[in-house]
Amino acid sequence: MRQLHAHSTFLPVEYQWLMSPVLPDEGKFQQVLYGIHTLNIDFGSFALFVAKDSISIPKTIEYTRCFSPHKYIQFNWLADAAGGYPCSIKAYHFKPNVGVIMDSKGDFYFTSESVGDGHPDKVADQISDALVDRFLSEDPVSRVAAETIVTTNWVAICGEVRGPDSIDAKEIERLTRETIRNIGYEQEGFHWAKAEIVVRLHKQSLDIAQGVDEAADKAEGAGDQGLMFGYAVNETPSFMPAPIMFAHTILRKISEDRRAGKLPLLGPDAKSQVTLQYVNGKPVQADRIVVSIQHNEKIDQAAVRELVRPYVKAALPEGWLPEEKHFYVNPTGRFVIGGPDGDAGLTGRKIIVDTYGGAAPHGGGAFSGKDPTKVDRSAAYAARYLAKNVVASGISDKCTIQLSYAIGVSEPLSFYINTHCTNKVDVVKLPRLLRELVNLSPRGIREHLQLNRPIYQKTAAFGHFGRNPESDGSFSWERTDLVPAIRSAFNLKL
């Protein structure tokens, strides 16, 4: 076993390895690679990267990064047997607590953030989804694609709709003011009663409608092209990554008490950030916590800190609160001006907050302001539903699912499942099984999860996933009703 050393923190030492019997501690050397070769490196706290951009190569270097319980990284180079080319390795040595490569079987630190319901982007999301709910409450097959922008005492709503004419500009203005009031904005720079409301909605394009609408000779098509991901992991009871769930919980509980009048000195705008330490792939401790929250000018940073502390402590497992120097509250010292008066907000700018906090891939499409014919929303919900049921069934510890669609086409173009090598059974039949359990056409998803209902405004803050299914049909994608069928298919006891 050979080990690479870097003698200066964060400074790379470059080695060019070409079938030499000995790797030096420093310096460079060359020799030509032929055929297929493997190098195992005991990296300890090293992060290793293959550098390709500085080398002119005849063919793409393909490599696989694998992790074993012994913390070895294996790189495989597929070289041209008739020729050859050099490959570079860079070894970076990191300080303790900074973290290395995210390895599901290793030790690392991972961070996710959340934002409160009064964050400018979330104000915009809630207005857009209030509009979706209003249209669906009148006509369950309404079409809505609504975007909102908010800034100092000004709101604009634009986009395309198809639904009842009774939902006119005056009704949309009323709905917007009601949403802002419920969030809690009665500030000089952003006030529910004083803000100017501009509505610029028009009818949905007929070109889009003809591709999406069901007809005698065609099934209902997807509302747009795109790719969507669903994810689940068994590190929390909700099968969500722990960092994003803790970040959401802190702000949701503060918001509930603020709206109930228990925190009159705190404002609606807020953000949280949680860094967890993982050991052997499992979260064991909160390493850093950040909470920034709008407050009345009558209280200082220290007072805000003590108002926030019990919510952070309650959101974390017993004993997980980090040491005091790693607990940051309003790090700038003052957060009086906030909300849309401090920063403009737009619909769809918090897609990582809305999903898995960066712990899983994202297809790029936002959710809020879209009716369920838009697969950006409905297929992402379906992918989460399937992934959660896979993990809840016990056949794997993690699951990522990807779906892709084309506008006007009914069936998904692709269906991808990754259990991240955590599966307990042979999952070769899993894709076929899931496709049999759920019709993944846009209409099939909407009917299975009963999405043509006014259930979306409550999803627009504190995450679309990891929530409890409710009696009105909201968060139906969080049900685990597929578990018995999945376990039965793999001959597991129910």
KOLKE-516614 format. One record per residue: residue in one letter; y, x, z of N, C-alpha, C, O in turn. Coordinates in steps of 0.2 Angstrom, whole numbers, plus 2048, in hexadecimal, padded with zeros to 3 digits. Layout:
REM KOLKE-516614
AYXZYXZYXZYXZ
...
This chain:
REM KOLKE-516614
M7FA804800800800800806804800807809804
R80B8037FB8118077FB8178037FD8177FD7FC
Q81C80680082180380382880680082880C7FF
L82C8017FE8338037FB8388038018387FE805
H83C80880184180880784880980484980C7FF
A84D80580785480580585780880C857805811
H85B80D80B85E81081186580D81386780F818
S86880980F86F80681086E7FF81086C7FC80B
T8707FB8158707F48158747F180F8797F380E
F8707ED80B8737E98068747EE7FF8767EB7FA
L8737F48008747F87FA86D7F97F78687FC7FA
P86C7F87F08667F97ED8648007EC8688047EA
V85D8017EC85B8087EA8568067E48518027E5
E8578087DE8548067D884E80B7D784F8117D7
Y8488087D684280C7D484080A7CD8408047CC
Q83E80E7C983B80C7C383380E7C38328147C3
W82F80A7C382880B7C582480A7BF8248057BB
L8218107BD81D80F7B78168137B88158197B5
M8128107BB80B8137BC80B81A7C080681E7BE
S81081B7C480F8217C880B8217CE80B81B7D1
P8078267D08038257D58078257DC8048237E1
V80D8277DC8118277E28188247E181B8267DC
L81A8207E682181E7E58258227EA8248227F0
P82B8257E882F8297EC8338247F183481E7EF
D8368277F683A8237FA8418227F784481D7F9
E8438267F38498257EF8498287E984582D7E7
G84E8277E484E82A7DE84B8257D884981F7DA
K84A8287D28478247CD8428287C984282F7C9
F83E8257C68398287C18378237BC83881D7BD
Q8348257B78328217B182B8237AF8298297AF
Q82781E7AD82181F7A98208187A68238137A8
V81C8187A081B81279D81680D79F8108107A1
L8178077A08128027A280E80079C8117FE796
Y8077FF79C8037FC7977FF7F779A7FC7F87A0
G7FD7F27977F87ED7997FB7E979F8017E879F
I7F77E77A47F97E37A97F87E77B07F37EA7B1
H7FE7E77B47FD7EB7BA8007E77BF8057E37BE
T7FE7E97C58007E57CB8037EA7D17FF7EF7D2
L8087E97D480B7ED7D980B7E97DF80F7E47DF
N8087EB7E58097E77EB80E7EB7F080D7F17F0
I8127E87F38177EB7F78187E87FE8197E27FE
D8177EB8038187E980A81F7E980B8227EE80C
F8227E380A82A7E380A82D7E28118337E4811
G82A7E081682D7DF81C8337DB81C8327D581A
S8397DE81D83F7DA81C8437DB8158497DB815
F83F7DD8108427DF80A8417D880583D7D5805
A8477D88018467D37FC8467D77F584A7DB7F4
L8417D57F18407D97EB8427D57E58407CF7E4
F8457D87E08477D47DA8457D87D48457DF7D4
V8427D57CF8417D97C88487D97C484B7D47C3
A84A7DF7C38507DF7BF84E7E07B784B7E57B5
K8517DB7B384F7DC7AC8557DD7A88547DF7A2
D85B7DB7AA8617DA7A68637E17A38677E279E
S8617E67A78647ED7A585F7F17A18607F779F
I85A7EE79F8547F179B8537ED7948537E7794
S8537F178F8527EE78884A7EE7888477F3788
I8477E87878407E778783E7E37818427DE77E
P8387E477E8367E17788347DA7798347D6775
K8317D977F82F7D27818317D07888327D578C
T8317CA78A8337C879082E7CA7958287CA795
I8307CD79B82C7CF7A082B7C97A482F7C57A7
E8247C77A58227C17A98207C47B081C7C97B0
Y8227C17B581F7C37BC81E7BD7C08227B87BF
T81A7BE7C58197B97CA81A7BC7D18187C17D3
R81E7B87D581F7BA7DC81B7B67E081B7B07E1
C8167B97E38117B67E88127B87EF8147BE7F0
F8117B47F48117B67FB80A7B47FE8077AF7FD
S8087B98028027B88068047B880D8097BA80F
P7FF7B68118017B68198037BD81B8067BE820
H8017C38178027C98198097CC81780B7D2818
K80D7C78148147C98128147CE80C8187D380D
Y80F7CE8088107D28028137CF7FC8117C97FB
I8177D27F88197CF7F28157D27EC8157D87EC
Q8127CE7E880F7D17E28137CF7DC8147C97DA
F8147D47D88177D37D18127D57CC80F7DA7CC
N8127D17C780D7D27C18127D37BB8167CF7B9
W8117D97B88147DA7B180F7D97AC80A7DC7AC
L8117D57A780D7D47A18107D879B8157D6798
A80E7DE79A8117E379580D7E378F8077E178E
D8117E578A80E7E57838087EB78380A7F0784
A8027E97817FD7EE7827FE7F377C7FB7F977D
A8017F27778027F77728097FB77380980076F
G80D7F97778137FD7798147FE780810800784
G81A7FC78281B7FD7898237FD78A8267FE786
Y8257FC79182C7FC79282C7FD79A8287FB79E
P83280079C8328017A38357FB7A78387F77A4
C8337FA7AD8357F57B18397F77B78377FC7BA
S83E7F47BA8427F67BF8407F27C583F7EC7C5
I8407F57CB83F7F17D28467F37D68477F97D6
K8497EE7D984E7EF7DD84C7EC7E48497E77E5
A84D7F17E984B7EF7F08517EE7F48557F37F5
Y8527E87F78587E77FB8567E68038517E2804
H8587EA8078577E980E85C7E58128627E7811
F85A7E081585F7DB81885F7DC81F85A7DE823
K8657DB8228667DB8298627D582C8617D0829
P85F7D683385C7D18368607CB8368667CB837
N85E7C58368617BE8378647BC8308677B7830
V8657C182B8687BF8258627BB8218647B681D
G85C7BD8218577BA81E8557BD8178597C1815
V84F7BC81584C7BF80F84A7B980A84E7B480A
I8457BA8078437B58028407AF80583C7B080A
M8427A980383F7A38068387A38048367A17FE
D8347A480982C7A480882979E80C82A79E812
S82679980982379480D81E79681281D792817
K81C79C81281779E81781A7A481C8177A7820
G8217A581B8247AB81E82A7A882382A7A3825
D82E7AD8248337AC82983A7AD82583B7B1821
F83F7A88268457A882384A7A38268487A082B
Y8507A382485579F82685779A82185879D81B
F85879482285A78F81D86078A81F85F788825
T86578981B86A78581D86B77F81886A780812
S86D77A81B86F77481787577181B877772820
E87976D81787F76A81987F76281887B760814
S88375F81C88475881B88C75781B88F75B81E
V88E75181989574F81A89574881C89174481B
G89A74682089B74082389D73A81E89F73C818
D89D73482089F72E81C8A672E81A8A872B816
G8AA73281E8B173281C8B37388188B9739816
H8AE73C8168B07428118B273F80B8AF73A809
P8B77428088BA73F8018B573D7FC8B57387F9
D8B07427FB8AB7407F68A673A7F88A47367F4
K8A573A7FE8A17348018A572E8018A2728800
V8AC72E8028B07288018AF7257FA8AE71F7F9
A8AF72A7F58AE7287EE8A87257ED8A77207E9
D8A27287F089C7267EF89B71F7F189871A7EE
Q89E71D7F789D7177FA8A07117F789E70C7F6
I8A67137F48AA70E7F08A670C7E98A57077E8
S8A37127E689F7117E089970C7E28977087DE
D89670E7E788F70A7E98917037EB88D6FF7EB
A8977027EE8996FB7F089A6F77EA8986F17EA
L89C6FA7E589D6F77DE8966F57DB8956EF7D9
V8916FA7DC88A6F87D98876F27DD8856EE7DA
D8886F27E48856ED7E88896E67E68856E17E6
R88F6E77E58936E07E38906DD7DD88F6D77DD
F88F6E17D888C6DF7D28856DC7D28846D77D0
L8816E07D687A6DE7D68796D87DB8756D47DA
S87E6D77DF87D6D17E387F6CA7DF87C6C57E1
E8836CB7DA8846C67D687F6C57D087D6BF7CE
D87D6CA7CE8786CA7C88746D17C98766D67C7
P86D6D07CA8696D57CC8686DA7C68656DF7C6
V8696D87C08686DC7BA86F6DE7B78706E17B1
S8746DE7BB87B6E17B987A6E97B88756EC7BA
R87E6EB7B487E6F27B28856F57B588A6F37B4
V8846FB7B888A6FE7BB88A7067BB8857087BC
A88F7097B98907107B98977117BB89C7127B7
A8987127C189F7127C48A17187C889D71B7CC
E8A671B7C68A97227C88AF7207CC8B371C7CA
T8B07237D28B67237D68B97297D88B672E7D9
I8C07297D88C372F7DA8C872D7DF8CB7287DF
V8C97317E58CD72F7EA8D17357EC8CF73B7EC
T8D87347ED8DC7397F08E27367F48E17307F6
T8E77397F58EC7377FA8EE7307F88F272F7F3
N8EC72B7FC8EE7247FB8EE7217F48F271E7F1
W8E87247F08E77227EA8E07227E88DC7267EA
V8DD71C7E58D671C7E38D67197DC8D97157DA
A8D271C7D88D071A7D18C97197D08C571D7D2
I8C77137CD8C07127CC8C07107C48C370C7C1
C8BB7147C18BA7137BA8B37137B88AF7157BC
G8B17127B28AA7117B08A970B7AC8AD7087A9
E8A270A7AC8A07057A789B7007AB8987027B0
V89C6F97AA8986F47AD8966EF7A88996EE7A3
R8916EB7AA88F6E57A788D6E07AC8876E17AF
G8906DB7AD88F6D67B38946D17B38976CF7AE
P8946CD7B88986C77B989F6C87B88A26CD7BB
D8A26C47B48AA6C57B38AE6C37BA8B36C57BA
S8AB6C07BE8AE6BE7C48B06C57C98B46C47CD
I8AC6CA7C78AE6D07CB8B36D47C78B16D87C3
D8B96D27C88BF6D57C48C26DA7C88C06DC7CD
A8C86DC7C58CC6E27C88CE6E07CF8CE6E47D4
K8D06DA7D08D26D87D78CD6D87DC8CE6DA7E2
E8C76D67DA8C16D67DF8BF6DD7E08BD6DF7E6
I8BF6E17DB8BE6E97DC8C36EC7E18C16F07E5
E8C96EA7E08CE6ED7E58CD6EB7EC8CD6EF7F1
R8CB6E47ED8C96E27F38C36E67F68C36E87FC
L8BE6E67F28B86EA7F58BA6F17F68B76F47FB
T8BE6F47F38C06FB7F48C36FC7FB8C27007FF
R8C86F87FC8CC6F88028C86F68088C86FA80D
E8C36F28078BE6F080D8BA6F680E8B96F8814
T8B86FA8098B370080A8B770580E8B5708812
I8BD70780C8C170C80F8C370A8168C370E81B
R8C47048178C670181E8BF7028238C0704828
N8BA7008208B37018248B27088268AF70A82B
I8B470D8218B37148238B77168288B671B82C
G8BD7138298C271582E8C871882C8CB71B831
Y8CA7188268D071B8248D77168258D8712821
E8DB71882A8E171582B8E671A82C8EA71A831
Q8E671F8288EA7258298F07258258F072181F
E8F57298268FB7298228FA72B81B8FC728816
G8F573081A8F47328138EF72F8108EE73080A
F8EB72A8138E67268108E47208148E172181A
H8E771B8128E67148168E370F8128E570E80C
W8DF70B8148DB7068108E070180E8DF6FE808
A8E56FF8118EA6FA80F8F06FD80B8F36F9807
K8F170380B8F77068078F570A8018F970B7FD
A8EF70C8008ED7107FA8EE70C7F48EC7067F4
E8F070F7EF8F070C7E88E970C7E58E67117E5
I8E77067E28E07067E08E17047D88E47007D6
V8DE7097D48DE7087CD8D77077CA8D270B7CC
V8D67027C78CF7007C48CF7007BC8D36FD7B9
R8CB7057BA8CA7067B38C37057B18C070A7AF
L8C06FF7B18B96FE7AF8B96FA7A98BD6F67A8
H8B46FC7A58B36F879E8AC6F679D8A86F97A1
K8AA6F37988A46F079789F6F67958A16FB792
Q8996F67968946FB7958936FB78D8946F6789
S89370278B89270378388C6FF7818866FF784
L88D6FC77B8876F87788826FD77587C6FB775
D88470377387F70877187A70A77787570B776
I87D70B77D87970C78387470678486E707785
A8777007848746FA78686E6F97818696F7784
Q86E6FA77B8696F97768636FD77885D6FC776
G86470377A85F70877C85B706783855707784
V85F70378785D70278E85A6FB78E8546FA792
D85D6F678B85A6EF78C8536EE7898516F1784
E8506EA78D8496E878A84A6E378584E6DF785
A8456E37808456DF77A83E6DD7788396E077B
A83E6D87748376D67728336DC76F82D6DC770
D8366E176C8326E67688336ED76C8306F276A
K8366ED7728366F37768376F277E8396EC780
A8346F67818346F678983B6F978B83F6FC787
E83D6F77918446F979484470179483F704796
G84970479184970B79184D70E79785170A79A
A84D71479885171879D85871879B85A718795
G85D7177A086471779F86771D79D86D71D79B
D86372379D86672979B86072E79B85B72D79E
Q86173479885C73979885E73D79F86373C7A2
G8597417A185A7457A78537477AA84E7447A8
L85474B7AF84E74D7B385074C7BB85574D7BD
M84B7497BE84C7477C584674A7CA84074B7C8
F84874C7D084374F7D484274B7DB8477487DD
G83C74B7DD83B7487E483774E7E88347527E5
Y83874D7EF8367537F38347507FA83774B7FC
A82F7527FD82D75180482A75780782775B804
V82B75780E82875D81182675A81882A75681B
N82175C81C81F75A82282275D82881F75D82D
E82876082782B76382D82F75E831832760837
T83075882F83475383383074C83382C74B82E
P83174883782D74183782F73D83182B73982E
S83573E82E83773B82883573F82183673C81C
F83174482282F74881D83574B81883474B812
M83A74D81C84075081984075781C83E758821
P84475B81884576281B84976182184E75D821
A84876582684B76582D85376682C857763830
P85576B82985C76D82986176782786676582A
I85F76482186375E81F863758823868755824
M85D75782685C75182B86075283186374D834
F86075883486475983A86C75983887075683C
A86E75C83387575B83087775483087D752832
H87375082D87474982C87574583387A741834
T87074783787074383D876744842879740845
I87874B84287E74C846884748843888745848
L88674883D88B74483A88A73C83B88F73983C
R88473A83A88373383A88473084188772B842
K88273484688373184D88A73184F88D72D852
I88E73784D89573784E89973184B89D72E84E
S89773084489A72A84189972384489D71F845
E89372284689171C84A89571B850898715851
D89672085489A71F85A8A271F8588A571C85C
R8A47238538AB7228518AC71B84F8B2718851
R8A871884B8A97128488A970C84E8AC70784D
A8A570E8538A57098598AA70A85E8AB707863
G8AF70F85C8B57108608B47158668B871586B
K8AE7188668AD71D86C8B072486B8B0728870
L8B27258658B572C8638BC72B8608BC72D85A
P8C17288638C77278608CB72D85E8CF72C85A
L8C97328618CD73885F8CA73C8598CD741857
L8C573A8568C273D8508C373984A8C373384B
G8C473C8458C573883E8BF73883A8B973A83C
P8BF7348348B97338308B773982C8B173982B
D8BB73E82B8B97438268B574982B8B774B830
A8AF74B8288AB74F82C8A67538288A4750822
K8A475982A89E75C82789A76082C89C761831
S89476182A88F76582F88B76982B88A768825
Q88976F82E88577382B880776830882778835
V87977682E87477883387077E82F86D77D82A
T86F78383386B78983186578983686678A83C
L85F78983385978983785578F836855792830
Q85279283B84E79783B84779583A84479083D
Y84379783583C79683383879C8358397A1833
V83279A83882D79F83A82679C837824797839
N8237A083381D79E83081E79782C81A79382C
G82479782982579182582778B829828785825
K82878B82F82A78583383078683783178C839
P83578183783B78283B83A78384383677F845
V83D78784683C78984D842789851842788857
Q84878984E84E78A85285478984D85478B847
A85978785086078684C86378D84E86578F853
D86579084886879784987079684887379A84C
R87279284487A79184487B78984387778683F
I88078784688278084588A78084388E783847
V88C77C83E89377C83D89577483C891770839
V89A77284089C76B83F8A476C83E8A776F842
S8A67698398AE7688388AF7618378AC75D833
I8B475F83C8B575783C8BD75683D8C075A841
Q8BF75183A8C674F83A8C874D8418C374A844
H8CE74E8448CF74C84B8D774B84B8DB74C847
N8D87478518DF7468528E374C8548E0750857
E8E974C8538ED7528548EE75385C8F075985E
K8EC74E8608ED74F8678E875386A8E9756870
I8E27558678DD75986A8DC75F8668DE760860
D8DA76586A8D976B8678D276C8658CE768866
Q8D17728638CA7748608C57748668BF772865
A8C777686C8C27768718C076F8738BA76E875
A8C576B8738C37648758BE76186F8BA75D871
V8C07628698BC75F8648B47628658B075F864
R8B47688668AD76C8678A976886D8A376786C
E8AC7668728A97628778A775B8758A2758878
L8AB7588718A975286F8A375286A89F74D86A
V8A375786689E75886189775A864892758862
R89775E86989276186C88C75D86E88675E86C
P88D75787188775387388375086D87D74F86D
Y88774F86788474C86187F75285E87A75085B
V88275885E87E75D85B87775E86087275F85D
K87875E86687375F86B86D75A86A86775B86A
A87075486986B74E86986874E86286274B862
A86B75185D86775185686275685585D755851
L86275B85A85D76085985876085E85975C863
P85276385D84D76386284F76686885376A868
E84C76586E84E76887484D76F874849772872
G85377287685377987685577D870855783870
W85777986B85877C86486077E86386278185E
L86477B86886B77D86786C78486786A78886B
P87078786287178E86187679186787978D86A
E87679786787A79A86C88179986A883797865
E88679986F88D79686F890799869894796865
K8907A08688937A38638917A185C8957A3857
H88B79E85B88979C85588A79485488779184F
F88E79185888F78A85889678985689B78A85A
Y89878885089E78784D8A178084C89E77C849
V8A777F84F8AA77884F8B177984C8B577D84F
N8B37768468B97778438BB77F8438C0780847
P8B87838408B978A8408C078C83E8C3791840
T8C478883A8CB7898388CF78883E8D578B83E
G8CD7848438D17838498D577C8498D777A84F
R8D57798438D97738438D776F83D8D6772837
F8D676983E8D37648388D675D8398D375883B
V8DD75D8398E175783A8E17538338E074D833
I8E475682E8E47538278DD7548248DB759823
G8DB74E8228D474E81F8D374881A8D8745819
G8CD7478198CB7418148CF74280D8D074880C
P8D073D80A8D273E8038DA7418038DC7437FE
D8DD7408098E47438098E374B8098E874E807
G8DE74E80C8DD75580C8DA7588068DB75D803
D8D57548038D17567FD8D07507F98CE74B7FB
A8D07507F28CE74B7EE8C774A7EE8C374F7EF
G8C47447ED8BD7437ED8BB73F7E78BF73C7E4
L8B57417E58B273E7DE8AB73B7E08A773E7E4
T8A97367DC8A27347DC89D7397DA89F73C7D5
G89873A7DD89273E7DB8937467DC89074A7D8
R8977487E089874F7E18947527E78957587E9
K89074E7EA88C7507F088574F7EF88174C7F3
I8827517E987B7507E78767537EC8717517ED
I8787597EE87375D7F387375A7FA86E7597FD
V8797587FC87975480287574D80287274B806
D87674A7FC8727447FB86B7447FB86773F7FC
T86874A7FA86174B7F885E74F7FE85D74D803
Y85C7567FC85875A80185C760804858764806
G86276080386676680686576C803865771806
G86276C7FD8617737FA85A7757FA85877A7F8
A8567727FE84F7747FF84A7727F98457757F9
A84D76E7F584976C7EF84D76C7E985376C7E9
P84A76D7E384E76C7DD8527667DC8507617DF
H8577667D885B7607D685C7607CF85E7657CC
G85B75A7CC85C7597C58637597C28657597BC
G8687587C786F7587C58737517C58797517C5
G86F74C7C48727457C48747427CB86F7437CF
A87A7407CB87C73C7D28797357D28767337CD
F8797327D887672C7D987B7267D987B7217D6
S8817277DD8857227DF88971F7D988B7237D4
G88A7197D988E7167D38897137CE88C7117C9
K8837147CE87E7137C987970D7CB87670D7D0
D8797097C68747037C786D7067C686C70C7C3
P8677037C88617067C885D7077C185870A7C0
T8617057BC85E7077B586070E7B385D7117AF
K8647117B78667187B686171C7BA86071C7C0
V85C7207B68577237B98597297BD85572C7C2
D86072B7BD8627307C186172E7C885F7327CD
R8627287C98617257D085A7227D18567257D6
S85871E7CD85171A7CF84B71F7CE84771F7D2
A84B7247C98467287C984672E7CE8407307D0
A84C72F7D084C7347D68497317DC8467347E0
Y84A72A7DD8487267E38407267E283C7277E7
A83E7257DC8367247DB83372B7DC82D72B7DF
A8367307DA8337377DB8337397E382E73B7E5
R8387377E68377387EE8327337F182E7367F5
Y83172D7EE82C7297F182572C7F082172B7F4
L82472E7EA81D7317E981C7377ED8177387F0
A82173C7ED8207427F181F7417F881B7447FB
K82373C7FB82273A80281B737803818739809
N8197337FF81273080080D736800808735803
V80E73B7FB8097407FB808744801803745804
V80E74680480E74A80A80C745810808748814
A80E73F81080C73B81680573981680273881B
S80273A8107FB7398107F773F8137F173E815
G7FA7448147F774A8177F374F8127F0754814
I7F474D80B7F07528077F47588057F175D802
S7FB7588077FE75F80680475E80B80675980E
D80776480D80C76581181376480E818762811
K8137668078197658038187627FD8127637FA
C81C75F7FA81B75C7F382275C7EF8277597F2
T82275F7E982875E7E582675A7DE82175C7DC
I8297557DC8287517D682E7517D28337507D4
Q82D7527CB8327527C683074C7C182A74C7BF
L8357487BF8347447BA83A7457B583F7487B7
S8397447AE83E7447A983E73E7A583873B7A4
Y84373C7A284473679E84973879884D73D798
A84873479384D73378D85072D78D84D72878E
I85672C78B85A72678B857721786855723780
G85571B78885271678484B716783847712780
V84871B78784071C78783E71A78D84071C793
S83871678D83671379383271879883371879E
E82D71B79582971F79982C72679A82F729796
P82A7297A082D7307A182A73579C82573479A
L82E73A79B82C73F796828744799823747796
S82974579F82474A7A38247487AA8287447AD
F81E74A7AD81D7497B481A74F7B78147517B5
Y81D7527BC81B7597BF81A7587C681E7557CA
I81575B7C981475B7D08127627D380E7667CF
N8157647D881476A7DB8137697E38177677E6
T80D76B7E580C76B7EC80D7717F080B7727F6
H8107767EC81277D7EF80C7807F380D7847F8
C80677F7F08007837F37FF7817FA7FC7847FE
T80177B7FC8007788037FB7728037FA76F808
N7F87717FD7F376B7FD7ED76D8017EA773801
K7EA7688047E47688087DE7668047D8767806
V7DF7637FE7DA7617F97DB7637F27E17667F1
D7D67637EE7D77647E77DC75E7E47D97597E4
V7E27607E27E675B7DF7E775A7D87EB7577D5
V7E175C7D47E275C7CD7E27557CB7E57547C5
K7E07507CE7E07497CC7E67457CF7E773F7CE
L7EB7497D37F07467D67F57437D17F873D7D2
P7F77467CB7FC7437C67FA73D7C47FD7387C3
R7F373C7C17F17367BF7F17317C47F272B7C2
L7EF7327CA7EE72D7CF7F572A7D17F67247D1
L7FA72F7D180172C7D38047287CD8077237CE
R80272A7C78047267C180171F7C180471A7BF
E7FB71F7C47F77187C47FA7147CA7FA70E7C9
L7FC7177CF7FF7137D58067107D380870B7D6
V80A7147CF8117127CE8137127C78127187C4
N81570D7C481770D7BD81E7107BD82370E7C0
L81F7167BA82571A7BA82A7197B482E71D7B3
S8297137B182E7117AC83470F7B083370D7B6
P83A70F7AD84070C7B183F7057B48407047BA
R83C7017B083A6FA7B38356FA7B88366F77BD
G8306FE7B782B6FF7BC82D7017C382B6FF7C8
I8317067C38347097C98387047CC8387037D2
R83D7007C98416FB7CC83D6F67CF83F6F37D4
E8386F47CB8346EE7CE8306F07D482F6ED7D9
H82D6F67D48296F97D982D6FA7E082B6F87E5
L8336FD7DF8376FE7E583C6F97E68406F97EB
Q83C6F37E28416EE7E28486F07E384B6EF7E8
L84A6F37DE8516F77DE8566F27DB85C6F47DC
N8556ED7D885A6E87D685E6E47DB85E6DE7DB
R85F6E77E18626E47E68696E87E98696EE7E7
P86D6E47EC8736E87EF8726EC7F58736EA7FB
I86F6F27F486C6F67FA86F6FD7F986C7017FD
Y8746FE7F68767057F487C7087F887C70E7F9
Q8807047FB8867077FE88470B804887710806
K87F70980887D70C80E87971380C879717810
T87771480687471A80487A71F803878725802
A88071D8028857227FF88872780588C72B803
A88572680B88772B81088172D81487D728815
F88073381687B73681A87473681786F73581A
G87473681086E73880D86B73280A86A72C80D
H86873280486472D80185D72D803859728802
F85A733806853734808853735810857737813
G84D73481284B73581984E72F81E84E730824
R84F72A81B85272481E84C71F81F84771F81C
N84D71A82484871582584870F82084E70D81F
P84370D81D84370781984670181E844700823
E84A6FD81B84D6F781E84B6F181C8486F0816
S84C6EB81F84A6E581E84D6E281784A6DD814
D8536E48168566E28108546E58098566E4804
G84F6EA80A84C6ED80484F6F480384D6F87FF
S8546F68078576FD80685270280884E70180D
F85370880584F70E80684770C80584370F809
S84670880183F7067FF83B70C7FD83570C7FE
W83E7117FA83B7177F883971B7FE8357217FC
E83A71A80483871D80A83171A80D82F71D812
R82F71580982971280C82371780B82371B806
T81E71680F81871B80E81271680C80C71780F
D81371180880D70C80780870F80280370B801
L8097147FF8047177FA7FF71B7FE7FA71D7FB
V80071D8047FC7228087F571F8087F0724807
P7F371980A7EC71780A7E87188037E371B803
A7EC7177FD7E97187F77E871F7F57E37217F2
I7ED7237F77EC72B7F67E672E7FA7E27317F8
R7E672C8007E172E8057DA72C8027D5730802
S7D97268007D37237FE7D17277F87CB7287F7
A7D57287F37D472C7ED7D17337EE7CD7357EA
F7D37367F47D173D7F57CB73C7FB7CA7417FE
N7C97367FC7C37358017C57388087C173B80B
L7CB73680A7CD7388117CD7328157CE72C812
K7CC73381B7CC72D8207D372A8207D772E821
L7D37238217D97208217DC7208297E171D82A
